[in-house]
Amino acid sequence: MSVTAQAPAQSLAKNTFLSTAKFLIQVSRPGLWTTTILFYLMPLGRSLQIHNAAFWFGVFYIVFPLSLLLYGVNDIVDAEGDRFNPRKGTYLFGSRGADPQLKSLRWQIAVSQIPFLFLFWFYSGSRILLWFLALLFAVYVYNARPVALKGRPPFDVLIQASYLLIFILSSWLNRVPQLPWQTFSSAPSSPCTLTSSAKSWTSSLTKNPAAARSPRNSVASLQNSSSPRSSLSNHFSSAITSPNLVIAAFLALGALFFIADAILLWKNRPYSPPQMRLFLWGWNIAAVLGILWNAAHGSLLAVRSAI
């Protein structure tokens, strides 16, 4: 059966509890949870706050309600293109929502934020209002017209810096110092640049097949898109300025891969769905390794001693 034929049937799917739960989990992109958890754990280093309730409230929020907001709005805006995308409707690449599901998603996103606004206010004070306002602003400028930065290179990559808000939230909830300004300025001492670029490119390449084949969304099209060039330069600058040799080597290898991809490997060919699944699984493995490294060494906090 063709994807075109599947789309109308999708819109007639019964809205049961299980189907709603499956849909919302797909919206939250479990394929990206490990990267988000890595961001949350970065400010903690080796001092994991696993005995504190605030720690677990934060973990749950960033993997589900926060992901519903970040990716759910994107799914609503891109509903027409996603409907005929064979990669959608999976836990790796996100949902292919029917019209009633997408209509309900608006209030589900809002309702999921409210209890955490009050919880985080209790743990971190009224300043959490500024955090939520910054988050909503980033979601708005990324998705909403006439701004819609996701279609405007290089801003589509630069807006990924909004994920650094997770650093701030983690520090507030777990009552640890903020990461040094060097990390916030260009994320030079973490895999942040690499993983957030992966999010951006994976998200772009999982749109409709025509978009996936466009030069703008091909990592290989360095000559036609400023987004890959911006990310590539970020990888090299992060590698050069990183205070940790292991992380520097990781970022440098990532940059070299993008060059090899553009010149030797895929060139101007789009990634196939199996290749994209393998690519995303690779990012998950890299994120898990980053979590373990951060917990064992806490090297991302070392810059503080030099300030």
N, C-alpha and C positions, 0 to 999 in steps of 0.2 A: 504494500500500500504506500502511496506517495505521501510525502509530508504535507502537500497541499490538501490531500483528502483527509488527513488526520486532523487538521486544524478545526473544521466545523464541528467534528465529533467532540473535540476537546472542550468546546464552549458549552456542550450539553451535559458535561460530566456532573454527577450528583455531588452536592456539597456536603459530604458526610464528615464526621469528626476526624476519621483517619485520613481522608483525602485532604482536609484542611491542614492537619498537622504535617503531612508529607509536603504539601505545597509550601508552608511557612518555613520548614526546615530547608527545603531547596532554595527558597529566596535568600536565606541567611548564608548560603555558600559554604557548607562544611569543608569544601576543598581549600578554603582560605583561612580556616580557624587557627591552624597552627601558626601562621604568620602573625595574625592578630594577637595571639597569646604571647608570641615572642616579644612584640612591642610592649605588651602589658608588663612582662617580667623584666624587661631591660633595666628600669630604674631600681629594681630590687637587688640585682646582682646575686650574691650568695645568701642574702638575708630574706629568704622566702617567708612570708607572713601566713603560713598555712593554718595557724591556730586562731587567726582572727576572722570573724565573720565578714568584715569589710573586704578582705582579700577575695573571698569566694563570691560575694555579691558582684565585685568588679569583674571577676573571670566570667561569670554567667552573663553579665551585661554585655561585655565586648564581643562574645561569640554569638549571642542571639539577638537581644533587642537592638544593640548598636548595628549589627549586621543587617537586621530587618530594615532599619532606617537607611543605611548607606546603599544597600543593593536593592531594596524594595522600591525606593523612589526611581532608581534607574530602570527597574523592570516595568514600572508603570509608564514611564516616558517612552521606553523603547518597545512597547507591547506589540506594535504592528510588525516590526522587523523580527522580533523574537518568535512570533507565532509560527513562522515557517522555517525556523532554524532547527535543523536536526540535532544539534548539540545540546539544545535546551531541554528542560525537563529532567535534569540529572542533578545529583548532589555535588558534582564537581563544578559544573558550569551554570547552575541556576535553573530557575523555574521557567516553564512555559505556561503562564497562567491564563485560565479562561476569563472572559469578561467579568462574570460575577465574583470570581476570586480576586481579580485586580481591583474591583470596586470596593470589596471588603478590606483589601489590604491597606487602604488609606487609613481607616480608623484603627485597624489592628496595629499598625506602626505607631500611631499616636498613643493608644492605650498602653502599649508595651513600654513607653518611655516614662509615663507618669509615676508609677511606684518607685522607680529608680531616681527620679528627680528628688523625691522626698527622702529616700534612703541616703542618697549621696549628700543632701543638704545636712542631714543629721551627722554624718561623718566628717564632712569637710566645710560646712558652713555655706553662707549665701553666695560665696564666690562661684559655686557650681552653676549658678544661673549664667554667668559669663561663659562658662565652658559650653553649656548647651546652646547658647546663642551663637558662639563661634562655630559649633558643629552644624547647626541649622543653616548658617550663612554659607559654609563650605558646600553643603548638599545643594543649596539653592543655586549658587553660581556654577556648580558643575553640571547641573541638569536643566535648569530653567532657561527658557528663551526670554529675552534676546541674548543673554550672556552665554549660557551653555558652553562652558569651557572645555567640556569633553570633546568638542568638535573643533577646537582651536589650538593646534600645536604652536608653541611648546607648552602652553598653559595646561593642556590635558595631563601632562606629566608633572608639572610644578604643583598643581592642586593636590597631588598625592601627599604633599607635605601636611595636609590636614590630618593624616593618620598619626602625626606626632602629638595630636591632642591626647592620644592614649597614654603617652608618657606622663603628661600632666595629671591626668585622672589617676593613674596608678600611684604617683607620688603623693597626691592628696589623700587617697583612700588608705594607703598603707603607711602614711606619715613618715616618709623617707625624703631626703633632699632631692630636688629636681636634678635631672641629668645636666652636665655642664653645657654651657652655651655653645661650645664647639660642636656638640652632637646635634643640637637644635638647628644650628646655622646651615649645616650641609649634610648632617648625619654621616660624618666621615669615619666614625669609629664603630660602625655597626653594619649588619647586612641590610639596613633599612632601605637604602637606595635601590638595591637589587631587587628586594622582595616587593616593594611598592611599584616598581616598574613592571614586574611580572604581573601584578594585579591589573595595572593599566592595560598592558598589551593583551593579557588573557581575556579581560573584559571586552576589549575592542574586537578581538578575533572571534569571539563567540556570538557576534551579532549575525545578521542574515548572511548567507553564503556570498552574496554579491559584495557586501562590505568586507568580508574576510579576504576577498581577493583584491581589494583596492590597494593601491600603492601606499596610501596613508597608514594602513593598518599592518603592513608587512614590515617585520623587523629588518628585512633585507633592503628595504628601500631607503637607505641612509641618505641618498642624494635627493630624495623627494620629500622627506618628512623631517622636520626639526625635532620632533619628539624623540625618536631613537637617537639622534645626534646629542640631544640634551642629556639623555640618560647615559649614553656612552661616556660623555665627558664627566658626568657625575661619578660614574664608576671609577674612572681613572683618578679624578681628584680625591675621591674618598680613599682609594687605595694609597695614594701618596701621603695623605695627611693622617691616616689612621695610626694611633699609637700602638696598635697591636699587630704584629707581623702576620699572625694566622689570619685575622680578619682582612688585612691588607691583601694577602695572597688570594683569599677567596674572592674579593671584589675584582682584583686584577684578572683572575681567570674568567670571571663572568664577562668582563669587558672584552677579553680576547675571544670568548665564544661568540659574542655578537658580531665581531669583525669576521670571524671564520664563517659564520652563518651568512653574512652579506656577500662574501667573496667566493666561498668554496662550496658551502653545503646547500642551503635552500635557495640562495640568491633571490630571485623575484617570484619563486613559487610559494603558494600558500601552504600552511601546515595542514596536514590531514588530521581528522579527528583522533585517530590513535596516537599520532605524534603529539598532539596537543594534550591528550590525557597523560602521556608519558612525561611531557614537559611539566605539567602541573603536579604530578606525583613527585617529580624531582624537586620542585620548590618546597613541597611539604617535608621531604627528607632534609633539605637544607635548613628549613625553619626549625625542625626538631633538633638537628645538630647545633643550631645557634642557641636554642634554649638550654641544651645540656652544657654547652661551652660557657654561656653566661652564668649558669648556676654554679659551675665548677671554678671559674676564674674571676668573675665579676670585673673583667678587664675594661668594660665600657665605663666604669666609674673611676678609672685610674687618673683621668684628666684632672679630677678635683684636686689631687695632691700637688699639681703643677700650677694651680691658680693662686 
